[in-house]
Amino acid sequence: MKNILFILFSTIGLSLSAQVGIATPTPKAMLDVNGNINLRGKLIVRNAADGKLLEGGDDQLLVSQGAGLAPTWKSLRIPDYETNKFYLIYNNSFSDRVGVTFTSSEEPTIASRSASFTKNSNFSTFSQFKKIPGLSSQTFNVYSTESKTYFQFETVVQANFANAGTTDTSIDYACGIFVDDKLVNLRQGNLKAVNSTNPFLTHNQIGLAQNLTKGAHTVSVACSRLKSYNVPTGITLSIGTNVADNIDSFISQSSFKVDVYEVPQVFNAITN
């Protein structure tokens, strides 16, 4: 008799509240289960976009879309990492059309270039080097103690030389890549006057920094006019910008690419 009354009262409760409670007399949802659930069949949700019922696929998770929205099936994008292998963790590229220019009075006095241009030297010791604005103080992060950071720099160097004729006229220059204002790579070049006015050349440079400390770093590109040979007064050297109208700022602009490869040691959470 007690069981009959319990069923009767439960049925009345269902019709009044449209809620079902299992192991709870006060359900707080359409179905409120106070205990374990053993699911023997399918778990199906309604797709809010087209109203179709979806069962989900292998390795998918049921993810909430927020209040008032039905949950949906999502696939986790987790890369497979092999032990002791390097993987591209960060890459970015930058460009600059401002560049830097140098007059003859901006050539540094250097007794020995090999002694002055040494790895890990501080930027403050490089006399008359100018940073290219859009390629300087750019930030990147390193998350592993085992890393290789590659730098690729390209620019155009120009001088407003007149027709040189038979005179051997040229300017030495140098560009360096600095991480945290420490030199990691430097290349020197020479622009020669030729049998035409306002010559220019393309400068390419690739650098590498290994096992940078974990954390945030800054990278900058800086260049300098080193020495002139039989150059008349009033000749300007430009790097990453034009000094004559035979090329423009689009052609002479600088580009810089940063790629960080790491042996992964830190893994970000895949769910919040």
C-alpha positions, 0 to 999 in steps of 0.5 A, spaced: 500 500 500 505 504 501 509 503 494 502 504 491 501 511 495 508 513 493 507 512 486 501 516 486 504 522 489 510 521 485 506 521 478 502 527 481 508 531 482 511 530 475 504 532 472 505 539 476 512 540 476 515 537 469 521 535 473 524 528 475 528 527 481 532 521 482 534 520 490 532 527 491 525 529 493 526 536 490 529 536 483 532 542 480 532 541 473 528 537 468 532 531 470 536 531 477 540 525 479 543 525 486 548 519 485 552 515 480 550 515 472 551 508 468 550 510 461 549 504 457 547 507 450 548 513 446 548 520 449 545 525 444 544 532 443 541 537 439 545 541 434 542 549 435 544 551 428 540 546 424 536 542 429 539 535 428 541 530 433 548 529 434 551 523 437 558 526 437 565 522 434 571 519 437 575 523 442 570 528 442 568 532 448 561 535 450 562 542 451 558 548 454 556 554 450 554 558 455 547 560 458 541 559 454 545 555 449 545 547 448 552 544 449 555 541 443 561 536 441 568 539 440 574 536 438 581 537 442 587 539 438 592 536 442 599 536 438 603 529 438 610 531 441 616 526 441 621 526 446 627 531 445 625 533 438 625 541 436 618 544 434 616 551 432 613 554 438 613 562 436 614 565 429 612 572 427 615 577 422 616 585 422 617 590 417 619 597 417 619 603 412 623 608 416 630 605 416 636 609 418 641 614 414 648 616 415 652 622 413 660 622 413 660 625 420 657 619 423 662 614 422 665 611 428 672 610 429 674 603 430 681 600 431 679 593 430 673 591 428 674 584 430 675 586 437 669 591 437 664 586 434 664 580 439 658 576 441 654 578 447 657 585 447 652 590 449 649 595 444 651 601 448 658 599 446 657 600 439 658 607 437 654 610 431 649 604 431 642 606 429 636 601 431 631 600 425 625 603 429 620 598 426 624 592 427 627 594 434 624 592 441 620 587 439 618 581 444 618 574 444 617 568 449 622 562 450 618 557 455 624 551 454 631 551 456 633 547 450 631 552 444 634 555 437 631 562 435 632 563 428 632 571 425 632 573 418 633 580 416 633 583 409 633 590 407 636 595 402 642 599 402 643 605 398 647 611 397 646 618 393 653 616 389 654 620 382 657 616 376 663 613 379 667 613 372 674 609 374 674 611 381 674 606 386 668 609 391 665 605 396 662 605 403 663 599 408 657 598 413 654 593 418 648 591 421 647 587 427 641 583 431 641 584 438 637 580 443 636 583 450 641 589 447 646 583 447 649 582 440 647 575 437 649 576 430 653 581 425 654 582 418 658 587 414 657 589 407 660 594 402 656 598 397 660 601 391 659 606 386 658 604 379 657 607 372 650 609 374 647 614 379 644 612 386 646 605 386 643 600 391 643 593 393 639 588 397 642 585 404 640 579 407 642 576 414 640 570 418 642 569 425 641 564 431 641 564 438 641 558 442 638 556 449 636 563 451 633 563 458 626 562 459 622 568 459 620 574 455 626 577 451 626 583 446 630 583 439 632 589 435 636 590 429 641 596 428 646 598 423 652 603 422 656 606 416 663 604 418 668 607 413 668 611 406 673 610 401 674 616 396 667 618 397 665 626 396 662 630 401 655 630 402 654 623 400 648 619 405 648 612 406 641 609 407 639 602 410 631 600 409 629 607 406 631 611 400 635 617 398 634 617 391 627 617 387 630 611 383 627 606 388 621 608 393 620 606 400 616 600 398 622 597 395 627 599 400 623 597 406 626 592 411 623 585 413 625 581 419 622 574 421 623 571 428 622 563 429 623 560 436 624 552 436 623 548 442 624 542 446 617 542 449 617 542 457 611 547 458 604 545 456 599 550 456 592 547 459 587 545 453 581 547 458 579 552 462 
